[in-house]
């Protein structure tokens, strides 16, 4: 499956904000861009979409930046995906009346429709908090494998 860059980087930026704003401080877009190796200009476009989707709120001023607009366990990934790309969870294989039977219809029903519905159900259950927990677990695992000489 191919996910567009805006969606991928949007989820990365949202996760970065969640992880780095846990103490209540706002996260600057320039810091996110540097940590995640994202073009600052492109990141600002993504953050605008996340703000319009009401996932983040911005704060102006010397201590300005971005924070989550609600707790991470209340942000469903299906909502984030839809905010960043309305086509990603859409049924991609709608058939015309003359194509509604035969092999094409069977492949659509058996494979593509099933795949789309499974993906939709998966992201409807997954929250941003799940991604944060996975990230922290990976960090802990990396520390366990550190060798000192």
C-alpha positions as CSV (number, residue, x, y, z in Angstrom):
1,X,0.0,0.0,0.0
2,X,1.3,3.4,-0.9
3,X,0.5,6.3,1.5
4,X,1.2,9.8,0.3
5,X,3.9,11.9,2.0
6,X,1.4,14.4,3.5
7,X,-0.3,11.6,5.4
8,X,2.9,9.9,6.5
9,X,4.5,13.2,7.7
10,X,1.3,14.4,9.2
11,X,1.1,11.4,11.5
12,X,4.8,11.7,12.3
13,X,4.4,15.4,13.1
14,X,1.3,14.8,15.3
15,X,3.2,12.0,17.2
16,X,6.2,14.3,17.7
17,X,3.9,17.0,19.1
18,X,2.3,14.6,21.4
19,X,5.6,13.2,22.7
20,X,7.3,16.6,23.1
21,X,4.4,18.5,24.6
22,X,3.6,16.0,27.4
23,X,4.7,18.6,30.0
24,X,2.3,21.1,28.7
25,X,4.8,23.2,26.7
26,X,4.1,24.1,23.0
27,X,6.3,22.5,20.4
28,X,7.8,24.7,17.7
29,X,7.4,23.7,14.1
30,X,11.1,24.4,13.5
31,X,12.0,21.8,16.2
32,X,9.7,19.2,14.7
33,X,11.2,19.9,11.2
34,X,14.7,19.4,12.6
35,X,14.0,16.3,14.6
36,X,12.0,14.6,11.9
37,X,14.0,15.9,8.9
38,X,11.0,17.5,7.2
39,X,11.0,20.6,5.1
40,X,9.8,23.4,7.4
41,X,7.7,25.0,4.7
42,X,6.0,21.7,3.9
43,X,5.5,20.9,7.6
44,X,3.7,24.2,8.0
45,X,1.2,23.2,5.3
46,X,0.7,19.9,7.1
47,X,0.3,21.6,10.5
48,X,-2.4,23.9,8.9
49,X,-4.4,20.8,7.9
50,X,-4.0,19.3,11.3
51,X,-5.1,22.6,12.9
52,X,-8.1,22.7,10.6
53,X,-8.9,19.2,11.5
54,X,-8.9,20.3,15.2
55,X,-6.1,17.9,16.2
56,X,-3.6,20.6,17.2
57,X,-3.9,24.1,18.4
58,X,-1.3,26.8,17.9
59,X,0.0,29.3,20.3
60,X,1.7,32.5,19.3
61,X,4.5,34.3,21.1
62,X,8.0,33.6,22.4
63,X,6.9,30.3,23.9
64,X,4.6,29.5,21.0
65,X,4.2,26.4,19.0
66,X,1.7,23.5,18.7
67,X,0.0,21.3,21.2
68,X,-2.6,18.6,20.9
69,X,-6.1,20.0,21.0
70,X,-7.4,17.0,23.0
71,X,-5.8,13.9,24.7
72,X,-3.9,11.5,22.5
73,X,-6.2,8.6,23.4
74,X,-9.1,10.7,22.0
75,X,-7.5,11.2,18.6
76,X,-8.4,8.3,16.3
77,X,-6.1,7.6,13.4
78,X,-9.0,7.2,11.0
79,X,-10.0,10.9,11.7
80,X,-6.4,12.0,11.1
81,X,-6.2,10.0,7.8
82,X,-9.4,11.5,6.6
83,X,-8.3,15.1,7.5
84,X,-5.0,14.7,5.6
85,X,-6.4,12.7,2.6
86,X,-10.1,12.1,2.0
87,X,-9.4,9.3,-0.5
88,X,-7.3,7.1,1.7
89,X,-10.2,5.2,3.4
90,X,-12.6,5.6,0.5
91,X,-13.8,2.6,-1.5
92,X,-11.4,2.6,-4.4
93,X,-13.0,0.0,-6.6
94,X,-16.5,1.1,-7.4
95,X,-17.8,-0.6,-10.6
96,X,-20.0,0.7,-13.4
97,X,-23.2,-1.2,-14.1
98,X,-21.6,-3.1,-17.0
99,X,-18.7,-4.1,-14.8
100,X,-20.8,-5.3,-11.9
101,X,-20.5,-9.0,-12.8
102,X,-17.8,-11.4,-13.8
103,X,-14.1,-11.7,-12.7
104,X,-13.7,-7.9,-12.1
105,X,-16.7,-7.9,-9.6
106,X,-15.4,-11.0,-7.9
107,X,-11.9,-9.6,-7.5
108,X,-13.4,-6.3,-6.2
109,X,-15.6,-8.0,-3.7
110,X,-13.2,-10.6,-2.5
111,X,-10.0,-8.6,-2.4
112,X,-10.3,-4.8,-2.6
113,X,-13.5,-4.3,-0.7
114,X,-12.3,-6.7,2.0
115,X,-8.9,-5.0,2.2
116,X,-10.5,-1.5,2.4
117,X,-12.9,-2.6,5.2
118,X,-10.2,-4.3,7.2
119,X,-8.0,-1.2,7.0
120,X,-10.9,1.0,7.9
121,X,-11.7,-1.1,11.0
122,X,-8.1,-1.2,12.0
123,X,-7.6,2.6,12.0
124,X,-11.0,3.2,13.6
125,X,-9.7,1.4,16.7
126,X,-6.1,2.8,16.8
127,X,-5.4,6.1,18.6
128,X,-2.5,8.5,18.6
129,X,-1.8,7.2,22.1
130,X,-1.2,3.7,20.6
131,X,1.6,5.2,18.4
132,X,3.1,7.0,21.4
133,X,3.2,3.8,23.4
134,X,4.9,2.0,20.5
135,X,7.5,4.8,20.2
136,X,8.3,4.7,23.9
137,X,8.5,0.9,23.9
138,X,10.9,1.1,21.0
139,X,13.0,3.7,22.8
140,X,13.2,1.4,25.9
141,X,14.2,-1.6,23.7
142,X,17.0,0.4,22.1
143,X,18.4,1.4,25.4
144,X,18.4,-2.3,26.5
145,X,20.7,-3.2,23.6
146,X,23.2,-0.5,24.3
147,X,26.7,-1.9,24.9
148,X,29.4,0.0,26.7
149,X,33.1,-0.8,26.3
